[in-house]
Amino acid sequence: WSFPRECVTPEGLQSGQCCPSPTGVAGDECGSSTGRGQCVTIEADSRRHGPQYPYAGRDDRERWPLRFFNRTCRCNGNFTGYNCGRCRHGLTGPNCDQRISVVRRNIMQMSTAEKQAFVNALDQAKRTVHPDLVICTRRYQELFGPDGNTPQFENITIYNYFVWSHYYSVSKTYLGPGQTSFGGVDFSHEGPGFVTWHRFHLLQLERDMQDMLGNPTFALPYWNFAIGGSECDICTDDLLGARSTFDMSSISPNSVFSQWRVICESVDDYDTLGTICNSTESSPIRRNPAGNVARPMVQRLPEPKDVLDCLEINTFDTPPYYSTSSESFRNTIEGYSAPQGMYDPVIRSLHNLAHLFLNGTGGQTHLSPNDPIFVLLHTFTDAIFDEWLRRHQPGDTVYPDENAPIGHNRRFNMVPFWPPVTNAEMFVPAPENLGYSYEVQWPARTFTLSEIISVAVIAAVLVVVVVGIIIACAMRSHSYNSAEALEPLLAETYRRYSEEDRRLDKSQSVV
Ligand SMILES: O=C(O)c1cc2cc(O)c(O)cc2[nH]1
């Protein structure tokens, strides 16, 4: 877990309060003297969660973040941050009242200079210590260190914090020495919180990078991974790194990302010793797009039509709000269902398929953000989520209040973010509420050959029917007109014959 540096002193931790001042002035906690915010009691979700996690009190992440702190800053109006010292996303200026535009664009459509600037910014984030947050490297039980008075915290860089927070949210529950850690828990996947958790995760990286660059309009780009085929189009040296010619699973030495080293690799140690990933870097990134020969199904990227199909699913999520949900938009975009919504345990689609396609660091949940493709893969996933919100305009009640897996209920504070933020706060259209938008062209529906043939046959039948009706009408109208034209003649003939008949009748009666 990660908290502001100011709060992790022995006294701060013992008080349970983390309400720093943005000015550093004593008595100005949360900037209360200037109306920025105030220190309040934290509300944590206590509604029932799903049956997947059968324990209570065994995991520091339950009822986040109450194991560590019970008071935090609540910011007013346009202010935000752990001490209310920042502006909400999309706003800037001393009073946070100037609108700015944060537009996330397709990385393939950026200029050479823009691509280079983005790669440089990521590399800077990998090397820049996070200005505010520190990570804890021990569970709460061992938090105060061997002497009982040395909180076990470390500095971490901005990008590694992004990796670490994902690892912490997916890590297993440690049950004690000699016991197998419990893996049926995931605070950011396999539940409705998948879309909201990853949305905040990106937003935090984007804000940290904006601050690092001194540019409040900096926007993370996206990778449209729904292009089908088996080619990773962003795996080039001007973008996320080409394949090395020396090793199929490595990044080319011409890319700066070949120099990156991953964190959180010692997952067996964490699970058996009850330790937590720290900021120590180890191996290079591994990546072998489309190279998983054992699983041909993950050798191709999702198709454009898969995005269209999943956007048409009406229901946000369906019981049991898990990776087994059917006809659920969330489970479909996450990739445990067919793109049309049907749950099938062997299928991997959309987001999951894009991860598995990378076949390496980016395909393993505890490590995946170490590969910077993660950022671009998730901005596109978030763009689809935002488009679904725009098209379906779901009400407040659509996101489940209870019975979702632990961490995924509507009012749960997402683990391990600080200050606390609920899933509900991220379940809103981004442009109006979160200060960013996507520049994206959604694919238009195209038809398969069999659909084209069916439509052509139906159209031909319709044409024949319509032409037949027209001909029949024309013939009927023609014969009707002919009869009308003959009518005066017929009438005259009838009149003459009738008079003749009457005369004959008369003469016969005289005889
Ligand atoms: O096996 C999957 O479906 C799978 C792998 C993987 C990796 C990752 O980082 C994710 O965030 C999800 C995911 N799903």
PDBQT file of the ligand as one rigid body, heavy atoms in Angstrom, charges set to zero:
ROOT
HETATM    1  O1  LIG A 601      -5.277 -15.030 -18.926  1.00  0.00    +0.000 OA
HETATM    2  C1  LIG A 601      -5.869 -13.960 -19.060  1.00  0.00    +0.000 C 
HETATM    3  O2  LIG A 601      -7.010 -13.887 -19.513  1.00  0.00    +0.000 OA
HETATM    4  C2  LIG A 601      -5.211 -12.706 -18.658  1.00  0.00    +0.000 A 
HETATM    5  C3  LIG A 601      -3.886 -12.385 -18.604  1.00  0.00    +0.000 A 
HETATM    6  C4  LIG A 601      -3.800 -11.078 -18.162  1.00  0.00    +0.000 A 
HETATM    7  C5  LIG A 601      -2.758 -10.216 -17.884  1.00  0.00    +0.000 A 
HETATM    8  C6  LIG A 601      -3.063  -8.963 -17.390  1.00  0.00    +0.000 A 
HETATM    9  O3  LIG A 601      -2.147  -8.092 -17.074  1.00  0.00    +0.000 OA
HETATM   10  C7  LIG A 601      -4.323  -8.563 -17.177  1.00  0.00    +0.000 A 
HETATM   11  O4  LIG A 601      -4.531  -7.347 -16.693  1.00  0.00    +0.000 OA
HETATM   12  C8  LIG A 601      -5.362  -9.418 -17.450  1.00  0.00    +0.000 A 
HETATM   13  C9  LIG A 601      -5.065 -10.666 -17.946  1.00  0.00    +0.000 A 
HETATM   14  N1  LIG A 601      -5.903 -11.656 -18.267  1.00  0.00    +0.000 N 
ENDROOT
TORSDOF 0
